[in-house]
Amino acid sequence: MLESRFVRLTRGMAVAGLLAVTAALALPVPALAELPPLIPRDILFGNPERTSPQISPDGKRLAWLAPDKKNVLQVWVKTIGKDDDKMVTTDKKRGIRQYFWTEGSKVLVYAQDLDGDENFHLYGSDLESGNVRDYTPFQGVRAGIEVTDPAFPDEMLVSMNLRDRRLMDVHRITLSTGAVKLDTENPGDVAGWGTDAKFQVRAAQVKTPDGGTEIRIRDDAKSPWKSWLKVGPAEILDFIDFTADGKSAYLESSIGRDTAAVLEKNIASGTEKVIASSLEVDAGGFLIHPKKHVIQAVAFSPGRTTWTVLDPSVKADFEGIAKLSDGDFRVYNRDDADATWLVGFTRDKGPVRFYSWDRKGQKGTFLFVHQPKLDGLALAEMKAVKIQARDGLTLNAYLTLPVGVPSKNLPMVLFVHGGPWGRDGWGYSPYAQWFANRGYACLQVNFRGSTGYGKGFLNAGNKQWGLKMHDDLIDAVNWAVKEGIADAKRVAIMGGSYGGYSALAGVTFTPEVFACSVDIVGPSNLKTLIASIPPYWKPMRAEFDVRMGNVDDPKDAELIKAASPLFKADKIVRPLLIGQGANDPRVNQKESEQIVEAIEKNKGVVTYVLYSDEGHGFARPENRIDFNARAEAFLAKYLGGRSEPLEGDKVPGSTAVVKVVGGK
């Protein structure tokens, strides 16, 4: 979170998806008694039993993430059709959350950082020898996979800030030898790269000084870069891929429209055609054939997700896959023969379900669910709702209500997404289910500035931190109260990253609206936030200047200060709980500690929990469950919901250090 909207599209990357007291203000006993049994926190927030399956390019093996005997997530592999499951990584503590197959099907590459510092190294596990190699053994350097290619099975392109900590260059790594060679140098302003069918870096996406976007193209790896497209900060423009012949490019673009459509644009002539669009929302995901470089389907998610199928050859596949399960699906990966796809369904009332899809036989085979213990539980429905902001803007939101009790006058948690240039979506949410199971309504709002709903909605959030973006959240609370869903006196605000900022804004800018607030890694002072962001965010700084405000521009000085909760810490009158990772590179530890110090100086009340081996959020399940246990007791005390006791002073294995300021 708190990052650029630009997202690099990487083929084959698997990302594991997902972070007792007696109630002082108890709900009426009959209402609590009607709720289903408590779902243990370790089911909701512990490691999945299995997740993120990936089929090998040769179609012979299946990989997935699962915990080892010490409950650390590892990569496992089996031969398809055999029971020879084998753990192929040995991470000691943090757990692996990102991995991918290399094209030769002999090496699995995974990413790991040090205690949340986000300086990821790329490690390769050789399935034949069992050896593990650090392909990017450079201290203080962040590495990320750019792309692999079936025609180059012994190579991968990797972005690294090795030459200059501020800039991500592209390096070509030979898998068999570990040799690292600089492939494409970043001139100083490139935020992302694009490769063609010949495995050449030929596109560069740039953030211009005014916060706009420029796409540069070159004819081949030896040719100079040429500016191809340039737009101002009001537009959405993202490079997706080249066509197979390299003569055209696929783009996501809002030029000439409000919502971002998918275009195919000829590089030389500039002629273009719209291949997928929606009047409601931006294009939200793509299925791209890795060899043919054809966009086969595009996802749109106004509330639920639907697919627009562009390639007739996969129409029957999409129709058949949709019948396998309820929920919204996506294709996780496929083999090089394009014979087998792996798909996953997310559902609001159940675990993520994974299937193997045989294209020739048009048949799906169930693989596993990410958390079997969720099956059969009384989970809550997530509904898409629309809310009118005070200035008439429509806010798309998601409402989850407790099962078994009347949906009237409930305590509620306003759960705010991070980014802020991201969005909430429909599907399984451990947090929404947690709140509902404890007796709370959960409201998740795509406030102005959220992505996915067109450039007008995105730009309506420019320089509105703590202003109209916060007003949208207050309007959503007022809507829930007016609808009879929420009790105005029992509403909490909670979130991480920008959501954590919103939690701080809630108790400083609107000090009496919320009964309590939970901030996870949220910034308190926007000026110090920008001063401490990672050096490799340099090309993206202009976007913050446009959308948040320029901390170095005297014209924005008052705006930045007024939007910083730190300077209104004396206004806090409601209970506040803060969680922070000591190694967070995005929202520095100081962001939490300076507001804790200000609250202490003003003789206020706050509980601050620091985790020494975490970064931007809590990756280790012991820490995640520990903080949520504290948040659960906190919410029960001030909202009156249910709480599962925390045994002892912390969850075993957690690194929590707790500071309590004021209170009893």
C-alpha positions in Angstrom: 0.0 0.0 0.0 1.0 3.7 -0.2 2.5 3.0 -3.6 2.1 3.9 -7.2 -0.9 2.8 -9.2 1.5 1.3 -11.8 1.5 -2.4 -11.5 4.0 -4.5 -13.4 2.4 -7.5 -15.1 4.4 -10.6 -14.5 3.6 -14.0 -16.0 3.8 -17.0 -13.6 4.1 -15.2 -10.3 2.2 -16.8 -7.5 1.4 -14.6 -4.6 0.0 -16.2 -1.5 -2.9 -14.5 -0.9 -3.3 -13.3 2.3 -2.9 -10.1 7.5 -10.2 -11.7 26.2 -12.0 -9.2 28.0 -15.5 -9.0 29.1 -17.3 -6.4 27.0 -17.8 -3.2 28.8 -20.6 -2.2 26.5 -22.2 -5.5 26.0 -24.8 -6.3 23.3 -28.1 -7.6 24.6 -27.4 -11.2 25.7 -30.1 -12.8 23.4 -28.4 -11.2 20.3 -25.0 -12.5 21.3 -26.5 -15.9 22.0 -28.0 -16.1 18.4 -24.6 -15.6 16.7 -22.9 -18.8 15.4 -20.0 -20.2 17.4 -16.8 -18.2 17.5 -14.4 -18.9 14.6 -10.9 -19.3 16.1 -8.5 -16.5 15.0 -5.9 -19.1 13.9 -8.4 -20.3 11.2 -9.0 -16.8 10.0 -5.5 -15.4 10.2 -3.2 -18.3 10.4 -1.3 -19.8 7.5 -3.4 -21.4 4.8 -3.2 -25.2 4.6 -2.5 -25.0 0.9 -2.6 -22.1 -1.6 -1.3 -20.5 -4.8 -0.9 -23.6 -7.0 1.3 -23.4 -10.1 1.7 -26.0 -12.8 5.2 -26.5 -14.3 5.7 -25.3 -17.9 6.2 -28.9 -19.1 2.9 -29.8 -17.4 4.4 -32.6 -15.3 4.5 -31.1 -11.8 2.4 -29.1 -9.5 3.7 -26.6 -6.9 1.9 -24.9 -4.1 2.5 -23.1 -0.8 1.9 -24.9 2.5 3.3 -24.7 6.0 6.0 -27.0 7.3 6.0 -28.7 10.7 7.1 -25.5 12.3 4.2 -23.6 10.6 6.4 -21.7 8.2 5.1 -21.4 4.6 7.2 -23.3 2.1 7.0 -24.3 -1.5 6.0 -27.9 -2.1 6.1 -29.9 -5.4 4.6 -33.2 -6.6 4.5 -35.1 -9.8 1.1 -34.9 -11.3 -0.6 -38.3 -10.9 1.7 -39.4 -8.1 1.8 -39.0 -4.3 5.4 -37.8 -4.0 4.8 -34.5 -2.3 8.1 -32.9 -1.4 9.0 -29.6 0.3 11.6 -27.9 -1.8 12.4 -24.8 0.3 13.6 -24.4 3.9 12.8 -20.9 5.0 13.5 -20.6 8.7 11.0 -18.0 9.9 9.2 -15.5 7.7 7.5 -17.9 5.3 7.5 -17.7 1.5 4.7 -15.8 -0.2 5.9 -15.3 -3.8 7.3 -18.0 -6.1 7.3 -19.0 -9.8 8.4 -21.7 -12.1 11.3 -21.1 -14.5 10.7 -22.1 -18.1 12.8 -25.2 -18.0 10.6 -26.7 -15.2 13.7 -27.6 -13.2 14.1 -24.6 -11.0 11.6 -22.8 -8.8 12.4 -19.2 -7.9 11.0 -17.6 -4.8 11.4 -14.1 -3.2 12.3 -13.4 0.4 13.3 -10.3 2.3 14.8 -9.8 5.8 12.1 -9.2 8.5 9.9 -7.1 6.3 12.5 -4.7 4.8 11.3 -5.4 1.3 14.8 -5.8 -0.1 13.8 -9.1 -1.7 16.3 -11.6 -2.9 15.4 -14.1 -5.6 16.4 -17.6 -4.6 16.3 -20.6 -7.0 15.6 -24.2 -5.7 17.0 -26.8 -8.1 14.5 -29.7 -8.1 17.1 -32.3 -9.2 20.0 -31.5 -7.0 18.1 -29.9 -4.1 20.5 -27.0 -4.0 19.3 -23.4 -3.4 21.0 -20.5 -5.0 20.7 -16.8 -4.2 20.5 -15.3 -7.6 20.6 -11.7 -6.3 23.1 -11.9 -3.3 23.4 -8.1 -2.9 23.0 -6.5 0.5 20.5 -3.7 0.6 19.2 -4.3 -2.9 15.6 -5.1 -3.9 15.0 -7.6 -6.7 11.8 -8.4 -8.5 11.0 -10.7 -11.4 10.2 -9.0 -14.6 9.4 -11.9 -17.0 10.4 -15.3 -18.1 10.0 -16.6 -21.7 9.4 -20.2 -23.0 11.9 -19.6 -25.7 14.7 -18.7 -23.2 14.4 -21.5 -20.5 17.7 -20.8 -18.9 17.2 -17.0 -18.4 15.0 -14.6 -16.5 14.8 -10.8 -16.5 14.9 -9.2 -13.1 14.6 -5.6 -12.0 17.2 -4.5 -9.4 18.5 -1.3 -7.9 22.0 -2.7 -7.8 23.8 0.1 -9.7 21.8 3.0 -8.0 19.6 2.4 -5.0 17.1 4.9 -6.5 16.6 3.2 -9.8 15.4 -0.2 -11.0 17.5 -1.4 -13.9 16.7 -4.7 -15.8 19.2 -7.5 -15.4 19.4 -10.8 -17.3 20.2 -13.7 -15.1 21.4 -17.1 -16.4 19.8 -19.8 -14.2 22.4 -22.5 -14.7 25.4 -20.4 -13.8 23.9 -17.6 -11.7 25.5 -15.0 -14.0 24.0 -11.5 -13.7 24.3 -9.1 -16.6 23.0 -5.5 -16.8 20.4 -5.6 -19.7 18.7 -2.2 -19.6 19.8 0.8 -17.6 17.2 3.1 -16.0 17.8 6.7 -17.2 16.4 8.0 -14.0 12.6 8.2 -14.4 11.4 4.7 -15.4 8.8 3.1 -13.0 8.2 0.0 -15.1 9.3 -2.0 -18.1 7.8 -4.1 -20.9 9.3 -6.9 -23.0 8.4 -8.2 -26.4 8.1 -11.7 -27.9 11.8 -11.8 -28.5 12.6 -11.3 -24.8 13.8 -7.8 -25.3 13.0 -4.8 -23.1 11.4 -2.5 -25.5 8.9 -0.4 -23.4 9.5 1.9 -20.5 6.7 3.5 -18.4 7.7 6.8 -16.9 6.3 9.1 -14.4 6.8 12.6 -15.7 7.7 15.6 -13.4 4.1 16.8 -13.6 2.8 13.5 -12.3 1.7 12.3 -15.7 2.7 9.2 -17.7 5.0 8.7 -20.6 5.5 5.5 -22.5 8.8 5.1 -24.4 9.4 2.5 -27.1 12.6 1.4 -28.8 12.9 -0.7 -32.0 15.2 -3.3 -30.3 17.6 -3.6 -27.4 20.4 -1.6 -29.2 18.2 1.2 -30.5 17.6 4.5 -28.7 14.4 5.2 -26.7 11.7 7.3 -28.3 8.8 9.0 -26.6 5.7 7.4 -27.9 2.8 8.5 -25.7 2.6 11.2 -23.0 -0.4 12.2 -20.9 -1.0 14.5 -18.0 -1.7 13.3 -14.4 -5.5 13.3 -15.0 -5.2 10.3 -17.3 -4.9 6.5 -16.7 -2.3 5.0 -19.0 -0.6 1.7 -18.5 1.5 -0.5 -20.9 0.3 -4.1 -20.9 2.2 -6.0 -23.6 3.4 -6.0 -27.2 1.6 -8.0 -29.9 3.5 -11.0 -31.1 5.0 -9.2 -34.1 6.1 -6.3 -31.9 4.4 -3.7 -34.2 1.6 -2.8 -31.8 1.1 -2.5 -28.1 -1.8 -3.3 -25.7 -2.6 -0.5 -23.4 -5.0 0.3 -20.6 -6.1 3.9 -21.4 -8.6 6.5 -20.3 -7.7 8.9 -23.1 -11.0 10.2 -24.6 -13.1 8.4 -22.0 -13.6 8.3 -18.3 -13.0 4.6 -17.6 -9.8 2.9 -18.7 -10.4 0.6 -21.7 -8.0 -2.0 -23.2 -6.6 -0.8 -26.6 -4.5 -2.3 -29.3 -2.4 0.6 -30.8 0.0 0.5 -33.7 3.4 1.9 -32.7 4.3 3.4 -36.1 0.9 4.7 -37.3 -0.8 5.4 -34.0 -4.0 3.8 -35.2 -5.8 2.1 -32.4 -8.9 0.0 -31.7 -10.7 -0.6 -28.4 -10.8 -4.3 -27.6 -12.6 -4.2 -24.3 -14.3 -1.5 -22.2 -17.0 -0.8 -19.6 -18.8 2.4 -18.9 -18.9 1.5 -15.2 -15.3 0.5 -14.3 -11.8 0.3 -15.6 -10.4 -2.9 -17.0 -9.4 -4.9 -14.0 -7.3 -7.9 -15.1 -6.1 -9.7 -18.2 -5.6 -13.2 -19.4 -2.7 -13.0 -21.9 -1.4 -15.9 -23.9 2.3 -16.2 -23.0 3.4 -17.3 -26.5 0.9 -15.7 -28.8 0.9 -12.4 -26.9 -2.8 -12.1 -27.4 -5.2 -10.7 -24.7 -7.7 -13.5 -24.5 -10.0 -12.0 -21.8 -10.5 -8.9 -19.7 -12.0 -8.7 -16.2 -14.4 -5.9 -15.0 -15.4 -5.6 -11.4 -18.1 -3.0 -10.6 -19.2 -5.2 -7.7 -18.6 -8.8 -8.6 -16.1 -9.7 -11.4 -17.2 -10.7 -14.9 -15.0 -11.6 -17.8 -15.2 -10.2 -21.4 -13.8 -13.0 -23.6 -12.0 -11.7 -26.6 -10.4 -14.9 -28.0 -13.0 -17.3 -29.4 -10.6 -20.2 -28.7 -11.1 -19.8 -25.0 -14.8 -19.0 -24.9 -15.8 -22.6 -24.1 -13.2 -22.7 -21.4 -14.6 -19.7 -19.6 -18.1 -21.0 -19.9 -17.0 -24.4 -18.5 -14.9 -23.0 -15.7 -17.7 -20.8 -14.5 -19.8 -23.9 -13.9 -17.2 -25.5 -11.6 -18.0 -23.5 -8.5 -19.8 -20.4 -7.3 -17.7 -17.3 -6.7 -15.5 -15.2 -9.0 -12.5 -17.0 -10.7 -9.2 -16.1 -12.2 -6.6 -18.2 -14.1 -3.5 -18.6 -11.9 -1.3 -20.1 -14.6 -1.0 -22.7 -17.4 1.5 -25.1 -18.9 3.4 -24.3 -22.1 1.3 -26.6 -24.2 -1.7 -24.6 -23.1 -3.4 -27.9 -22.3 -4.0 -27.3 -18.5 -5.0 -24.2 -16.7 -5.1 -23.8 -12.9 -8.0 -21.6 -11.7 -9.1 -20.3 -8.3 -12.5 -19.2 -7.1 -12.9 -16.6 -4.4 -16.3 -16.7 -2.6 -17.6 -14.5 0.2 -18.9 -17.5 2.3 -16.1 -20.0 1.9 -12.4 -20.7 1.3 -10.7 -20.1 -2.0 -11.2 -23.2 -4.2 -8.6 -24.3 -6.7 -9.1 -26.5 -9.8 -7.2 -27.9 -12.6 -8.9 -27.4 -16.0 -8.3 -29.8 -18.9 -8.9 -27.8 -22.0 -9.1 -30.7 -24.4 -11.6 -32.7 -22.3 -13.3 -29.5 -21.1 -13.2 -30.9 -17.6 -12.3 -29.5 -14.2 -10.6 -31.4 -11.4 -10.8 -30.1 -7.8 -7.4 -29.6 -6.2 -7.9 -28.2 -2.7 -9.2 -25.2 -0.7 -6.9 -22.8 0.9 -8.4 -23.3 4.4 -10.5 -26.4 4.8 -11.6 -25.5 8.3 -13.7 -22.7 6.9 -16.0 -25.2 5.1 -19.2 -25.8 6.9 -18.9 -22.7 9.1 -21.7 -20.1 9.2 -20.0 -17.4 7.2 -21.5 -14.1 6.3 -22.6 -12.8 2.9 -20.8 -9.8 1.4 -23.1 -7.5 -0.5 -22.1 -4.8 -3.0 -23.9 -1.5 -2.1 -23.9 2.0 -3.4 -23.7 5.1 -1.2 -24.1 8.8 -2.2 -21.5 11.2 -0.9 -22.6 14.6 0.3 -21.5 16.1 -3.1 -23.4 13.5 -5.1 -20.5 11.3 -6.0 -21.4 7.5 -5.9 -19.3 5.4 -3.7 -19.2 1.7 -4.3 -18.9 -0.3 -1.1 -19.2 -3.8 0.4 -21.3 -4.6 3.4 -21.0 -7.8 5.5 -23.5 -8.4 8.3 -23.5 -10.9 11.2 -25.3 -14.2 10.7 -28.2 -15.1 13.0 -29.0 -11.7 14.5 -31.3 -8.9 13.3 -29.4 -6.5 11.0 -30.5 -3.4 12.9 -28.7 -1.0 15.1 -25.5 -3.1 15.1 -22.0 -2.1 16.2 -20.0 -1.6 13.1 -16.4 -1.6 11.9 -15.5 0.8 9.1 -12.6 -1.2 7.5 -10.6 1.1 5.2 -8.4 -0.2 2.4 -4.8 0.8 1.8 -3.1 2.5 -1.1 -5.0 4.8 -1.2 -4.7 4.1 -4.9 -6.2 0.6 -4.6 -9.7 -0.7 -4.0 -11.8 -3.1 -2.1 -13.4 -6.0 -4.0 -15.8 -8.8 -3.5 -14.8 -12.3 -2.2 -13.5 -14.0 0.8 -12.1 -11.6 3.4 -10.9 -12.9 6.7 -11.4 -9.5 8.3 -15.0 -9.1 7.1 -15.8 -12.6 8.3 -14.0 -12.0 11.6 -16.0 -8.8 12.3 -19.3 -10.4 11.4 -18.6 -13.5 13.5 -17.9 -11.3 16.5 -21.2 -9.5 16.0 -20.2 -6.4 14.0 -21.4 -5.1 10.7 -18.4 -4.5 8.4 -18.4 -1.7 5.8 -15.7 -1.4 3.2 -15.8 1.8 1.1 -14.2 2.7 -2.2 -13.8 6.3 -1.3 -12.8 8.9 -4.0 -9.2 8.4 -5.0 -9.7 4.6 -5.1 -8.8 3.0 -8.4 -11.0 1.0 -10.7 -13.9 3.4 -11.1 -12.6 5.8 -13.8 -10.3 8.7 -13.9 -12.9 11.2 -12.7 -13.3 9.2 -9.5 -9.6 8.7 -9.1 -8.8 12.4 -9.6 -11.6 13.5 -7.3 -9.2 12.4 -4.5 -6.3 14.6 -5.6 -5.0 16.5 -2.5 -8.0 15.4 -0.5 -6.3 13.4 2.2 -8.1 14.2 5.4 -10.7 16.3 3.4 -13.2 14.8 0.9 -11.6 11.4 1.0 -12.3 11.4 4.7 -15.7 13.0 4.2 -16.6 9.9 2.1 -15.9 7.6 5.0 -18.0 9.8 7.3 -20.8 9.8 4.7 -20.7 6.0 4.6 -21.0 5.8 8.4 -24.0 8.2 8.2 -25.6 6.1 5.5 -25.3 3.0 7.6 -26.8 4.8 10.6 -29.6 6.2 8.5 -30.4 2.8 7.0 -30.8 1.5 10.5 -27.8 -0.9 10.1 -25.3 0.7 12.5 -25.6 2.2 16.0 -24.0 5.7 15.7 -22.5 5.3 19.2 -20.8 2.0 18.4 -18.8 2.5 15.2 -15.0 1.8 15.0 -12.6 2.7 12.2 -9.8 0.3 11.4 -7.3 -0.2 8.5 -3.7 -0.7 7.4 -1.4 1.7 5.6 -3.6 4.4 4.1 -6.4 2.7 6.1 -4.2 3.2 9.2 -3.9 6.9 8.2 -7.7 7.0 8.0 -8.0 5.5 11.5 -5.7 8.2 12.8 -7.7 10.9 10.8 -10.9 9.5 12.3 -9.9 10.2 15.9 -8.2 13.5 15.1 -10.2 15.3 12.4 -13.6 13.9 13.5 -12.8 13.0 17.2 -16.3 12.1 18.4 -17.6 10.1 15.4 -15.9 6.8 16.2 -16.1 4.9 19.5 -12.5 3.7 19.0 -9.8 3.4 16.3 -7.3 0.7 15.2 -4.3 1.9 13.1 -2.0 -0.6 11.5 1.2 0.9 9.9 -0.5 4.2 9.2 1.4 7.5 8.6 0.8 10.3 11.0 2.8 13.1 9.3 2.8 13.3 5.5 6.0 15.3 5.4 8.0 12.8 7.3 6.3 10.0 5.4 7.7 11.2 2.1 11.1 12.0 3.7 11.5 8.3 4.6 10.1 6.4 1.6 12.4 3.9 -0.1 15.0 5.5 -2.5 13.7 3.3 -5.4 10.3 5.1 -5.2 12.1 8.1 -6.8 10.4 7.7 -10.2 7.0 7.6 -8.5 7.4 10.6 -6.2 5.6 12.9 -8.7 2.4 10.9 -8.3 2.4 11.6 -4.6 2.9 15.3 -5.3 -0.2 15.3 -7.5 -2.4 13.1 -5.5 -1.4 13.8 -2.0 0.4 17.2 -2.2 4.0 18.2 -2.6 5.7 18.3 0.8 8.5 20.4 -0.6 6.3 23.1 -2.2 5.5 26.0 0.1 2.1 26.3 -1.6 1.1 22.9 -0.3 2.7 23.3 3.2 -0.5 24.2 5.0 -2.4 21.5 3.1 0.2 18.8 4.1 0.2 19.9 7.7 -3.6 20.1 8.0 -3.9 16.6 6.5 -1.4 15.1 9.1 -3.1 13.6 12.2 0.1 14.2 14.2 -0.7 17.9 14.5 -4.1 17.3 15.9 -3.1 14.6 18.4 -4.5 16.9 21.2 -8.0 16.4 19.7 -8.0 12.6 20.4 -10.7 11.7 22.9 -11.4 8.1 21.8 -9.4 5.0 22.5 -6.7 4.2 20.0 -4.7 1.0 19.2 -1.6 1.2 17.0 0.3 -1.7 15.4 3.7 -1.2 13.7 6.5 -3.2 12.1 9.9 -2.1 13.1 11.4 -2.6 9.6 8.6 -1.0 7.6 10.3 0.7 4.6 7.1 2.4 3.4 5.7 3.8 6.7 8.6 4.2 9.0 8.5 3.3 12.6 8.7 7.0 13.5 5.3 7.6 12.0 3.7 5.6 14.8 6.1 6.6 17.6 5.8 10.3 17.0 2.0 10.3 17.4 2.3 8.0 20.4 4.7 10.6 21.9 2.3 13.4 21.1 -0.6 11.6 22.7 1.5 11.0 25.8 2.5 14.6 25.9 -1.1 15.6 25.8 -1.9 13.1 28.6 -4.1 11.0 26.2 -4.6 7.3 26.0 -3.1 4.9 23.4 -1.9 1.3 23.2 1.1 0.8 20.9 2.3 -2.6 19.7 5.7 -2.9 17.9 6.8 -6.1 16.1 10.6 -6.3 15.7 10.6 -8.7 12.8 7.8 -7.1 10.6 7.6 -4.5 7.9 4.6 -3.0 6.2 2.0 -5.2 7.8 2.3 -8.5 9.6 3.5 -11.4 7.5 4.3 -13.9 10.2 1.0 -15.6 11.4 2.2 -15.4 15.1 2.4 -11.6 14.9 -0.8 -11.3 12.8 -2.8 -13.4 15.2 -1.3 -11.6 18.2 -2.2 -8.1 17.0 -5.7 -9.2 15.9 -6.2 -10.8 19.4 -5.4 -7.4 20.9 -7.7 -5.6 18.4 -10.5 -8.1 19.1 -10.4 -7.5 22.8 -10.1 -3.7 22.1 -13.2 -3.7 19.9 -15.1 -5.9 22.3 -14.4 -3.4 25.1 -15.6 -0.4 23.3 -18.2 -1.7 20.8 -19.6 -4.7 22.8 -19.0 -7.6 20.5 -17.6 -11.0 21.3 -14.0 -11.9 21.9 -11.9 -15.0 21.9 -9.5 -14.8 24.9 -5.8 -14.2 24.4 -3.9 -16.8 26.5 -0.9 -15.2 28.3 0.6 -11.8 27.5 1.2 -12.6 23.8 0.8 -15.3 21.2 3.7 -17.8 21.4 6.3 -16.9 18.8 5.1 -13.3 18.5 7.7 -10.5 18.9 5.1 -8.0 20.3 6.4 -5.2 22.5 3.5 -3.3 24.1 3.5 0.2 25.4 0.4 1.5 27.1 0.0 5.3 27.5 -2.6 6.6 30.0 -5.6 4.6 31.0 -5.8 2.0 33.6 
